[in-house]
Amino acid sequence: MAEIEIRPFASDDADAVLSVILPIQREEFGIDITADAQPDLRVIPDFYQSGKGEFWVAVKDGAIVGTVGLKDIGNNQAALRKMFVSAAVRGREHGVAALLLDRLIAHARDAGLTDIFLGTTDKFIAAHRFYEKNGFSEIAKSALPRAFPLMAVDSKFYRYKVG
């Protein structure tokens, strides 16, 4: 099994990141969304890699196969965004999602964050189970901080207490 490397996003990764995320959104889950509707993906360094935030990619055999972003929303809180893993390397045997999440949580702890929030759609059932197994608790939309960047497709929300 090839090694999976988790590293911070670099500007040369922009197209590869879109090539992982868009097919999952559009083809696997039937979400009618374009790159233009996700302007954060065109300005990852400014949007994610500022304050206490960061954006990581998972690389296998030189190709990006996974992504996750942590958006600093102030007050020592952050939003987990854009966690996607290519179908070919999904699942416990590859561990890509777990590696990405471990890196994000370690970074959050080191940065002094207290809470990580995320929004997801009802369609991402496997993702719900993954987050719940990894210490995220479902919360009501009304429990989100005001600074949380809501997405129109988000209908289910989670919180992770960093500690």
C-alpha positions in Angstrom: 0.0 0.0 0.0 1.4 3.4 -1.0 2.1 5.9 1.7 -0.4 8.8 2.2 1.3 12.1 2.8 -0.7 14.9 4.5 0.7 18.4 3.7 -0.4 22.0 3.6 -2.0 23.3 0.4 0.4 25.0 -2.0 -0.8 27.3 -4.8 0.2 24.7 -7.5 -2.4 22.4 -6.0 -5.5 24.5 -6.9 -6.6 22.6 -10.0 -6.0 19.2 -8.4 -8.1 20.2 -5.4 -11.0 21.1 -7.7 -10.6 17.8 -9.5 -11.1 15.9 -6.2 -14.0 18.0 -4.8 -16.2 18.7 -7.8 -16.8 15.1 -9.0 -17.7 14.0 -5.5 -20.2 16.8 -5.1 -21.7 16.6 -8.6 -21.4 13.0 -9.7 -21.5 11.0 -6.5 -24.0 13.2 -4.5 -25.9 15.0 -7.3 -25.3 18.4 -5.9 -25.6 21.0 -8.6 -22.6 23.1 -7.7 -19.8 24.6 -9.7 -16.3 25.8 -8.9 -17.6 29.4 -9.4 -20.2 28.8 -6.6 -17.3 27.9 -4.2 -15.1 31.0 -4.5 -13.1 29.9 -1.3 -11.5 27.2 -3.5 -10.0 29.9 -5.7 -8.4 31.8 -2.8 -7.4 29.0 -0.4 -4.4 30.9 1.0 -6.5 33.9 1.8 -9.6 32.1 2.9 -8.2 29.1 4.9 -4.5 29.7 5.4 -4.8 32.8 7.6 -5.2 33.3 11.3 -5.4 29.9 13.0 -6.7 28.3 9.8 -5.0 25.9 7.3 -5.9 23.7 4.3 -4.3 20.3 3.9 -4.2 17.9 1.0 -3.7 14.1 1.1 -1.2 12.9 -1.5 -0.8 9.3 -2.8 1.7 8.5 -5.6 2.1 12.2 -6.4 -1.6 12.8 -6.8 -4.0 14.7 -4.5 -6.6 12.3 -3.2 -8.1 14.2 -0.3 -8.7 17.6 1.1 -9.7 19.4 4.3 -9.8 23.0 5.3 -9.9 24.7 8.7 -11.4 28.2 8.6 -10.6 30.6 11.5 -13.9 32.2 12.5 -12.5 34.1 15.5 -13.0 33.6 19.2 -10.7 30.6 19.2 -13.2 28.8 17.0 -12.9 27.3 13.5 -15.0 25.7 10.8 -14.1 22.4 9.2 -14.8 22.7 5.5 -14.1 20.8 2.2 -13.3 17.4 3.6 -13.4 15.2 0.6 -11.6 11.9 -0.2 -11.5 10.3 -3.6 -13.6 7.1 -3.9 -10.6 5.0 -4.8 -8.9 5.7 -1.4 -12.0 5.9 0.8 -12.5 3.6 3.8 -10.7 2.5 6.9 -8.1 0.4 5.0 -6.7 3.5 3.4 -7.2 5.8 6.4 -7.1 9.0 4.4 -10.0 10.7 6.1 -8.6 9.8 9.5 -5.1 11.1 8.6 -6.6 14.4 7.4 -8.8 14.8 10.5 -5.9 13.9 12.9 -3.7 16.6 11.3 -6.6 19.1 11.5 -7.3 18.4 15.2 -3.5 18.4 16.1 -3.2 21.8 14.4 -6.3 23.1 16.2 -4.9 22.0 19.5 -1.5 23.6 18.8 -3.2 26.8 17.7 -5.2 27.1 20.9 -8.6 26.6 19.3 -11.4 25.5 21.6 -14.2 24.4 19.1 -14.4 23.1 15.6 -17.8 23.4 13.9 -18.9 21.9 10.6 -22.0 21.8 8.4 -22.8 19.0 6.0 -25.7 17.8 3.9 -28.2 15.1 4.8 -26.7 13.1 1.8 -23.3 12.5 3.4 -24.4 9.6 5.6 -21.0 8.0 5.8 -19.5 11.3 6.7 -22.0 11.7 9.6 -20.9 8.4 11.0 -17.2 9.3 10.6 -17.6 12.6 12.4 -19.6 11.0 15.2 -17.0 8.2 15.7 -14.3 10.8 15.9 -15.8 12.9 18.7 -18.1 15.3 16.9 -21.5 15.9 18.4 -24.5 16.9 16.4 -25.8 20.4 17.3 -28.8 22.5 16.2 -28.2 25.2 13.6 -29.1 27.8 16.3 -26.1 26.6 18.4 -23.6 27.7 15.7 -21.5 30.8 16.3 -22.6 33.8 14.4 -19.3 33.8 12.5 -19.8 30.3 11.1 -19.8 30.4 7.3 -23.1 28.7 6.4 -23.4 27.0 3.1 -26.8 26.8 1.4 -26.6 23.0 1.2 -25.8 22.5 4.9 -28.6 20.9 6.9 -26.7 19.0 9.6 -24.2 20.6 12.0 -21.6 19.3 14.4 -19.2 20.6 17.1 -15.9 19.2 18.3 -14.5 20.4 21.6 -10.8 20.7 21.3 -9.0 19.7 24.4 
